[in-house]
Amino acid sequence: MRHFVPGRKKAVRDAQGGFAAVEMAILSAMVLAPLLMILVEGSKIIGDYATLMSATREAARLVLRENGDTSGAAALVASLTSNLDGPSPEVQIEVTDSETERNVKVKVDYAYQTIIAAQSQSELPYPDMDLLGGWDRTLAAYTVMPLP
């Protein structure tokens, strides 16, 4: 706040005084918008991966309770991952039964569907500007549990 000094002319408010604030707001938006997009995309990736991990654990527990019977595990994974975007994930269930080990491995591969970035490299308007860094967009989660 300026104080009035006797003998000095009053400063006339410059008509361009508000432009600096507008320019700063535009520059801030140019920095914050990509950060927000990265945050949204990253949180969706983490959420989808958590869903896949939960589905593999539940399927492995089902096989564990059924003493190695894998008949309902793929259907369980499909029902637990039905809220994910895009095609259903691929499910692989292996039961190892040997003298040294006896376990079940449930693996789920999911073709991640992005929100912001293009779904494939060919869909990008500028192929060098891939937000996900050339990642093949496949989330893989697996769980291994010992059988009794």
C-alpha positions in Angstrom: 0.0 0.0 0.0 1.4 3.4 -1.0 1.2 6.3 1.4 0.5 9.8 0.2 3.6 12.0 0.3 2.9 15.8 0.2 4.4 17.5 -2.8 4.5 14.4 -4.9 1.9 13.7 -7.6 -0.4 10.9 -7.2 0.6 7.9 -9.2 -1.8 7.1 -12.0 -2.8 3.5 -12.0 -1.3 1.9 -15.1 -4.0 0.4 -17.5 -1.8 -2.7 -18.0 -1.4 -3.6 -14.4 -3.8 -6.6 -14.6 -2.2 -8.1 -17.6 0.7 -9.5 -15.5 -1.8 -11.4 -13.4 -3.6 -12.8 -16.4 -0.3 -13.8 -18.0 0.8 -15.5 -14.8 -2.5 -17.4 -14.6 -2.1 -18.6 -18.2 1.5 -19.8 -17.6 0.4 -21.5 -14.4 -2.4 -23.4 -16.3 0.1 -24.5 -18.9 2.3 -26.1 -16.2 -0.5 -27.4 -13.9 -2.7 -29.0 -16.6 -0.1 -31.6 -17.7 0.6 -32.4 -14.1 -3.1 -32.9 -13.4 -3.3 -35.2 -16.5 -0.3 -37.3 -15.3 -1.8 -37.5 -11.8 -5.2 -38.7 -13.1 -3.6 -41.3 -15.5 -1.2 -42.5 -12.7 -4.0 -43.0 -10.2 -6.1 -45.0 -12.8 -3.1 -47.2 -13.5 -2.6 -47.9 -9.8 -6.3 -48.5 -9.3 -6.5 -51.0 -12.2 -3.4 -52.8 -11.0 -4.8 -53.1 -7.5 -8.0 -54.6 -9.0 -5.9 -57.1 -10.9 -3.8 -58.1 -7.8 -7.0 -58.6 -5.8 -8.5 -60.8 -8.5 -5.3 -63.0 -8.7 -5.3 -63.4 -4.9 -8.9 -64.3 -4.7 -8.6 -66.8 -7.6 -5.5 -68.4 -5.9 -7.5 -68.7 -2.6 -10.3 -70.4 -4.5 -8.0 -72.9 -6.0 -6.4 -73.4 -2.5 -9.8 -74.0 -0.9 -10.7 -76.5 -3.7 -7.4 -78.5 -3.3 -6.1 -77.7 -6.7 -9.3 -77.6 -8.8 -9.1 -74.6 -11.2 -12.5 -74.9 -12.7 -14.1 -71.7 -11.2 -11.0 -69.5 -10.9 -11.1 -67.9 -14.4 -14.8 -67.0 -14.0 -14.0 -65.5 -10.6 -11.2 -63.3 -12.1 -13.6 -62.3 -14.9 -16.3 -61.2 -12.5 -13.8 -59.3 -10.2 -12.4 -57.4 -13.2 -15.6 -56.7 -15.0 -15.5 -53.0 -14.0 -12.2 -52.5 -15.9 -12.4 -50.7 -19.3 -11.7 -52.5 -22.5 -11.5 -56.3 -23.1 -11.4 -58.9 -20.4 -8.0 -59.7 -19.1 -6.2 -63.0 -20.0 -6.1 -65.5 -17.1 -3.4 -68.2 -16.8 -3.7 -70.7 -13.9 -0.9 -73.2 -13.3 -0.9 -75.9 -10.6 2.5 -77.3 -9.8 2.3 -80.7 -8.2 5.7 -82.3 -7.7 7.7 -83.9 -4.9 9.5 -80.7 -4.1 6.8 -78.2 -4.5 3.0 -78.0 -4.6 1.6 -74.6 -5.4 -0.8 -72.6 -7.6 0.2 -69.6 -9.8 -2.5 -67.3 -11.1 -1.4 -64.7 -13.7 -3.6 -62.0 -15.2 -2.5 -59.9 -18.2 -4.7 -56.8 -18.9 -4.4 -54.4 -21.9 -4.6 -51.1 -20.0 -7.0 -48.6 -21.5 -5.7 -45.0 -21.1 -7.8 -42.0 -20.3 -5.7 -39.2 -21.7 -3.0 -40.7 -24.0 -3.7 -42.5 -27.3 -4.4 -46.2 -27.1 -1.6 -47.0 -29.6 1.4 -45.4 -31.0 -0.2 -45.1 -34.4 -3.1 -43.0 -33.0 -0.8 -40.3 -31.7 -0.9 -37.0 -33.6 2.8 -36.5 -32.8 4.4 -40.0 -32.2 7.4 -38.5 -30.3 5.1 -37.1 -27.6 3.8 -40.3 -26.0 2.7 -39.5 -22.4 3.3 -43.1 -21.3 6.9 -43.3 -22.6 6.5 -46.1 -25.1 5.0 -48.5 -22.5 3.2 -51.3 -24.2 0.2 -50.7 -21.9 0.0 -54.2 -20.4 -0.5 -54.7 -16.7 0.5 -58.1 -15.5 -0.3 -59.3 -12.0 0.3 -62.8 -10.5 0.0 -64.5 -7.2 1.7 -67.8 -6.1 0.3 -69.7 -3.1 1.3 -73.1 -1.7 -1.2 -75.9 -1.8 -1.7 -78.1 1.2 
